Amino acid sequence: MSDMSNHFAPFDLQAETYDQRVGLPEPDCQAIVRTVLAMAQAQAGDVVLEIGAGTGMLGTWLALLPQRYIGLDLSHGMLAAFRQRLSIHSGTPLLVQADGNTAWPLADATVRAIFSSRALHLLDLAHVIRESLRVARPDGTVVILGRVRRQDDNVAAVMQREMQRLLRQHGLHSRGGGQHQR
């Protein structure tokens, strides 16, 4: 794991308002967690790893279950918000401030499920694949990649379309955000 004491994560500034801006309703978060665990056929004691744990919107619900939850995130601010969220629950997850583009601080062949939602597009895909294969259990690991899809008329989508229109108007092109992620 790299020394991040002097590293600034771009999401640190967003941590306080992240859930209000892009959060999901708690029932949806709980449903996502149930689906992840069912897909992984995770049993009590199995390790569930979340890459890009953020504020714990989903990880909190994973941490409350009998699986062993480990959440990695580069942002100190996001993990602080996650710890605050956990203070009202009794979960005891392992939250690790780590750069997903460096070696993940997990033992080889130990993880039953690797989960990430809205984070992998920020990482080097080849590295994620190498690390996933390294930490995956030899009897099988499920990798689940999530992406939030919202209505076409939500504020973020309308703003993105307007930004792309303005860029085109000035002869510039965007990299295609949503298309690039897919």
Secondary structure, DSSP 8 states (H G I E B T S, - for coil): ----TT---GGGGGTTTHHHHH---HHHHHHHHHHHHHHHT--TT-EEEEES-TT-TTHHHHHTSSSEEEEEES-HHHHHHHHHHHTTS----EEEE--TTS--SS-TT-EEEEEEES-GGGS-HHHHHHHHHHHB-TT--EEEEE-----TTSHHHHHHHHHHHHHHHTT-----HHHHH-
